[in-house]
Each structure stands twice: as structure tokens, then as C-alpha cells.
Amino acid sequence: MTNFLLIFIYLGAGYMISHTALFKKSFPDMLNKFVIYFSLPAMILLQIPKLNISQDSLIPIVVAWSTIILCAILVLIFSKIFNFSKEITGALLLVAPLGNTSFLGIPIVQSYYGDLALPYVIIYDQVGSFLALATYGTFVVAYYSNKTKVNLSIILKKLFTFPPFIFLLLAFALVGIEYEPLVADILKVLSSTIVPFAVLAVGMQLKLMLPKDDLKPFSTALLIKLIISPILAVIVCKLFSFSGDIASISIMEAGMGPMITAGAMASIAGMAPRLVSSILGYGIIVSFMTTYILYVSF
């Protein structure tokens, strides 16, 4: 309960700070970069070597990719039904299937399931969400923005220059190895900065302007991301007979709010930036309630 309360405090503090002149507008980016280059790699190095490699390790990967692919198909179906523009369709293809499975996923899941859940959260995020962002996300931006060309070298460059992914590969090579106490303590201190830094940055980036002209795509994105995605995750778990805490963790990850990085990609590419900001803001807030429902249900 304490950890969950802290998340709300950090989120609220970030939102209030964003409405003052205390920090530069680039401050959230600085926090995010620290998390990406130091905090998250430290947590990966600390938690993944504790993982017992088994078939259960595949559960987060299967759930992540299944829900991402199915949600992307649903976006295309809804876009066809509602006759969304190419710009809006591209934006929804980024923010509806891809979830905020690290910056919010880690603190939220940790609050409910404890530290033992972290290796599986990291696998879901890095081998699922981030890998999809680097491949599928790059293709969506290239195809729907018409500003860049997509090719294999661009995708591989994004993938193998992303620090958490590099450290994930290293961490898998260290499975079963115990660190010296000094090394473990340093990794613990660095990884402990994820929750305050990441959630504070999320709070500072929240946009709560409800786009009256874009209610259909707005509602479609939140419906797919917060309701349909976890339902699909439950169906996938039933089909493959996945059960236990790892399945529950994967279902909760599938129900996380929209990914901020995916939203940033859409905005930078000029794909409905106002709509995207609103989807991110409301999606993150509502996901606190929906993930609680998922926790008590599964």
C-alpha cells in the first residue's frame, strides 16, 4: 500500500511541477534518460540473473506479442469502420497496442506482486513491448507519416543501441551468477531510482485536454488498450493453459496505459499530437483503476 501511495504522490508532484516554472521543460526528458541509461539497466542486471530459465519465462513474451498483434488488427478494423484518417490510424497503431510496461509497469506490478515479479516484468517490457516498438513501431511511423523510409538497418540500429536491451542480453549471460556485495548494493541503489524518477517524469508529461473533436479515436484507443488488451491476454493464457502469478503479471502488463515513448514517436512524426497527448494522459490515470481490477480478478 505504501508503494502504491508513493506512485500517486510522485505522479501528482510531477503534474504540479509541470504547471510551475521550477524546472525547464526538458527536465522530464532528463529524468527519462537517466532511467533508460542507468536505472533500468541496473534493475535488469540485478533481477534477470535471479531468473530460473524455464517454459514459464516464455509466458510474458507470448502474451505481449499476441496482444500487440491482435490490438493492432483491431485498430485497423475500427479505423475502417469509423473512417479514421491515415494520420489518426497511425497514431492509434502506436498508442493502443503498445503499453507503458516499464515506467509504470514496474512500480505498479512491484506494488502488487513484490520484487519476485520484476524479472518477468522486464522480460515482458524488453522482449515484448520494446522489441515491438523498435520493429513494428518503426514500420508504423515510416508507413503512416511518409517522412522516413523503413529498412532493416534502421530497426537493428534502434534495437542494439538501446541501453536496456543491451543490458538484457548481458544479464541473460549472467543468469545464476551472484554479485559481490558492493556491486549488488550499487545496482540496488541505482535501480531504486526507477519509481521516483520515472513516475515523476510521467506526471510532468501528463496532458489532460479532452479532444472534443476526436472523441471516437480517443475512446477507441482507451477501449482497446485498457479493456480489450487485458481481455485478450486472459484468452491467450486460457488457450495456452498459462496460470499462476506469471500469467497474472502478464495480464496486468497487457492492461497498462499507453506507452509514452510510442506517443512521443507519433507526435514527432506529426500524427495527431493533440489526440495522442490526451490518450496518454487519461490512459495513464485510468490504468491505475483498471490494473487494480485486473489484480483482484486474476
Sequence and secondary structure as in RCSB ss.txt:
>XXXX:A:sequence
MTNFLLIFIYLGAGYMISHTALFKKSFPDMLNKFVIYFSLPAMILLQIPKLNISQDSLIPIVVAWSTIILCAILV
LIFSKIFNFSKEITGALLLVAPLGNTSFLGIPIVQSYYGDLALPYVIIYDQVGSFLALATYGTFVVAYYSNKTKV
NLSIILKKLFTFPPFIFLLLAFALVGIEYEPLVADILKVLSSTIVPFAVLAVGMQLKLMLPKDDLKPFSTALLIK
LIISPILAVIVCKLFSFSGDIASISIMEAGMGPMITAGAMASIAGMAPRLVSSILGYGIIVSFMTTYILYVSF
>XXXX:A:secstr
 HHHHHHHHHHHHHHHHTTSSSS TTHHHHHHHHIIIIIHHHHHHHHGGG   SGGGGHHHHHHHHHHHHHHHHH
HHHHHHHT  HHHHHHHHHHTT B TTTTHHHHHHHHH GGGHHHHHHIIIIIIIHHIIIIIHHHHHHHH SS  
 HHHHHHHHHT HHHHHHHHHHHTTT    HHHHHHHHHHHTTHHHHHHHHHHHH      GGGHHHHHHHHIII
IIIHHHHHHHHHHHTT  HHHHHHHHHHHTS B HHHHHHHHHTTS HHHHHHHHHHHHHHHHHHHHHHHHH 
